[in-house]
Amino acid sequence: MNIIETKIHGLLIIEPKVFSDERGWFMESFNEQKFAEALTERGLPVPKFVQDNHSMSKKGVLRGLHFQIPPHAQGKLVRVVQGKAWDVAVDIRKESPTYGHWVGVELSGDNHKQFWIPEGFAHGFVALENNTQFLYKTTDYYAKEFERAIVWDDRTLNIQWLTNELDEVLVSDKDKIADNFKLSGR
């Protein structure tokens, strides 16, 4: 696999090796040993994954920016297996030199890219195609009482969501009333 470091330390884009021929393709979507080696080489902690989640979204659905606070903070390894999404992670680690910065990456069933988002980041995505199926592994279980959100269109963060490609943006009522970045309670 090819590991691409982003402008924020700890956020990694992973490009698995895809073997294609006239029959289709094959790829190893996760290998614990190779993933651990990639993180260790960069001085990053190696997580243990405890839960897999799978969602399907219509074109224009925007989910996020979600995170869980300690002691149930979550790291996420995310990918799209069908369709296309613009995936975003925001550094919410107050002690970080990149606090409040964000990275976006296009994930699709065609490009097979994955995005490693460690604990200490808010996460969200917008589906750019109908029937976008999003998979993610998490390092802690969902814990409603520790769940938090930052409003997706926060002016301080100024995230470029690629919504100009969409006829409409569909956001849940819960995400519409999420906190602003400076008020996120982290």
N, C-alpha and C positions, 0 to 999 in steps of 0.2 A: 504494500500500500504506500501511497505517496502522502506525506504529511505536509500541510501548508500552514505555516505560522501566520497569524493575523497581526494587526497593529496593536492588539491587546494581549499581553502575556497570559497564556493559559487557554485562550480560545484557539481551537485548531480545526482546520478543514481537512477532512480525510477523503482521499480518493482511492477507493479499492481498485485492485487490478481486475479488469473485466476481460474474460476470454470469450471472444465471439467467433462464430462461424455461420455457415448457411442454415444451421439448425436453430440458432438463437444465441444465448449467452449464458455464462456462469460466472459467479463471483462469490468470494468468501465475504459475507457481510459483517462478520465480527469474529475476531480471534483474540481471546483474552491475553495470550502471551505477547502477541505483536503489539496490541494496544498498550499494555503495561510497559513494554520496552520503549515505545514512542514517548510515553509520558515521562518515564524515568530518565531518558536521555536529555529531556528538557528541564529536569529538576522539579517536575510536577508530581503531586501525590497520585497514587493509583487507586481508583475507586472500586467498590464492589457494587455491582448492579443488583437490585432487588425486585424491580417491577418493570414490565413492558407495557406500553400503552399504544393504542392505534386509534386514529381519528380519520374521518372522511369529511371533507368540506367542499361546498359549492364554490364556484368562482366568486371572488369578492369577500369571502368570509375572512375576517381578521380576528385572530385569537391572541390575547395578551395585552399587556406585558405581565406575565405571571412569575412568581417565585414563592418559595417557602423560606421562612426565617428559622434560625437555629432554635431548638436542637434538631429540627427536621428539614434543614436546607437540602436542596436536591441539585445534583449534577445531572445533566441530560446528554445523551448521545442520540442525535436526531437525524432522520433521513426521510425522504419522500420516495415511495415505491410506485406511485402512479400519479400523474399530473405534475404540477409545478407550483412551487411556493417561494416567496421571498421570506427568508428566515432571519430574525434579528436577535442579537444578545446585547444587553446593556450592562456595563460594569457598575454594580451597586455596592462595591466594597469601598467604604468610606476612606480607608487607609491607602487605597490604590492610587498611583499617579494617573491612572486613566479613569478615575471615578467619573461617571456620567457620560463616558464615551460609549459608542455603539459600533458593532460590526454587523453587516448584512451579507448574506450569501444566498444565491439561487440554488435551491435543491430541487431535483426533479427525478422522475422515474427514468429519464434518459441519461442524465449525467452521473447518477449513482453516488453523488457526493454525500458525505456525512459531516455533521457539525458537532464538535465536542464543546459543551457549555458547562464548565465546572460550577460548583457552589459559589454563590456570591454574584450571580448574574440574574437579571430579569430576562424573560424569553417570550417572544411572540412571533407569529407568522401571518402572512396573508396568502390565501390561495389564489393563484393566477390562472388556474384552469378549473373546470368542473371536475368533480369526483377526485379531488386531490387527496391521496391517502398518505398520512403522516404517521411514522413510527418513531417511538422514542423509548430508550432505556433510561431508568432513573436510579439514582443511588440511595434514595430513601423513599418510603411509602408516602402516598398522598395523605396529608394530615390537614383537614379543613381548618382547624383552629390556628394553624401556622401559615396558612395561605395568605398571600398579599398580592396586590396588583398596582401597577402604575398605568395611568391612562395612556393609551396608544399614541395619541397625537399631542403629547406634552410638548409645549413650545420650547422649554429649556433643552430637551433632548434633541429636538428637530430631526427626527428620524425620517429618512427618505424611503417611504413605504412602496414606491412604484405603483401607487393607486391611480396614476394617470392612465394606466393601461386598462382600467376597470370602468364598467358602467356604473357600478354602485359598490359601496363598502358596507358589509354587514357585520355589525358588532353586537355582542350580547349586551343586555341591559346591565349586567354586573360589570362588564368591562367599560361601559360608557361612563359609569360613576366612580371608576377607580381613582385613587389619589394621584395628585401631581407628583412629579419626581422629588421635589424638595420636601414634600410632606409624606413620603412613602414609609416612614417609620423604620427604616433600616438602620 
